Amino acid sequence: MRKYLPKRLDRGPGKRVQSQRWRTFVRNYAQAIVAGDFCVVITATCRILYVFVVIECARRRLLHVHVTAHPTAQWTLQQLRDAIPSDHRYRFPHP
């Protein structure tokens, strides 16, 4: 996303920056954005569990939730594959 936002905003008296703000960017591309993150849950027996959540930004709808005691990169990638079906409408920007 960083490549779509301006590198530097020069503001001064009487200068108006014709640039896309973060809020505008998210509003324009929300249909194509999903967000994933981990949160930590401590059980009654003091075990630590990691909850991986994927949401659709446009509707703020949960797409996928899964729990593990030992997250790995391979496990996380599989959760993303499970969360986003092959016929998805989400786009992945090319660098």
C-alpha positions in Angstrom: 0.0 0.0 0.0 2.9 2.3 0.7 3.6 2.7 -3.1 0.1 4.2 -3.6 0.5 6.8 -0.9 2.6 9.9 -1.4 6.2 9.9 -0.2 6.2 13.4 1.2 3.5 15.9 1.9 4.8 19.5 1.4 2.4 21.7 3.3 2.8 25.4 3.8 0.6 28.5 4.0 -1.8 28.5 1.1 -0.6 25.1 -0.3 -3.1 22.4 -0.7 -1.8 18.9 -1.2 -3.7 17.0 -4.0 -3.0 13.6 -2.5 -5.0 10.6 -1.4 -5.2 10.3 2.3 -5.2 7.0 4.2 -9.0 7.1 4.9 -9.7 7.8 1.2 -7.3 5.0 0.2 -9.0 2.5 2.4 -12.5 3.6 1.3 -11.5 3.3 -2.4 -9.9 -0.2 -2.0 -11.8 -1.7 0.9 -13.6 -4.2 -1.4 -10.2 -5.7 -2.2 -8.6 -5.7 1.3 -8.5 -8.4 3.9 -6.7 -8.0 7.2 -5.2 -10.8 9.3 -3.8 -10.7 12.8 -3.0 -12.8 15.9 -4.3 -12.2 19.4 -3.3 -14.1 22.5 -5.7 -15.9 24.8 -4.8 -17.3 28.2 -6.8 -20.3 29.3 -8.0 -21.1 32.8 -5.1 -23.6 33.1 -2.7 -20.8 32.1 -2.0 -22.1 28.6 -1.3 -19.5 25.9 -3.2 -19.9 22.7 -2.8 -17.9 19.6 -6.0 -16.9 17.7 -5.6 -16.0 14.0 -8.4 -13.8 12.7 -9.0 -12.7 9.1 -11.6 -10.0 8.4 -12.9 -8.4 5.2 -12.4 -4.7 5.5 -15.3 -3.5 3.4 -18.0 -5.2 5.4 -16.0 -5.7 8.6 -17.0 -9.3 8.4 -15.0 -12.2 9.9 -13.8 -14.5 7.2 -11.8 -17.0 9.3 -10.8 -17.7 12.9 -8.5 -20.5 14.0 -6.6 -21.3 17.2 -3.3 -23.0 17.9 -0.8 -23.3 20.7 2.2 -23.2 18.4 1.8 -21.0 15.3 4.3 -21.4 12.5 4.8 -19.7 9.1 3.5 -22.8 7.4 0.4 -23.0 9.6 -0.3 -19.3 9.1 0.0 -19.6 5.3 -2.5 -22.5 5.4 -4.9 -20.5 7.4 -4.8 -17.7 4.8 -5.4 -20.3 2.0 -8.4 -21.6 4.0 -9.7 -18.1 4.6 -9.5 -16.8 1.0 -11.2 -19.1 -1.5 -9.7 -19.7 -5.0 -12.5 -17.7 -6.7 -11.9 -14.6 -4.5 -12.5 -11.1 -5.6 -9.6 -9.7 -3.5 -6.6 -8.3 -5.4 -3.0 -8.6 -4.6 -0.9 -5.5 -5.6 2.2 -6.2 -7.6 5.4 -4.5 -6.4 
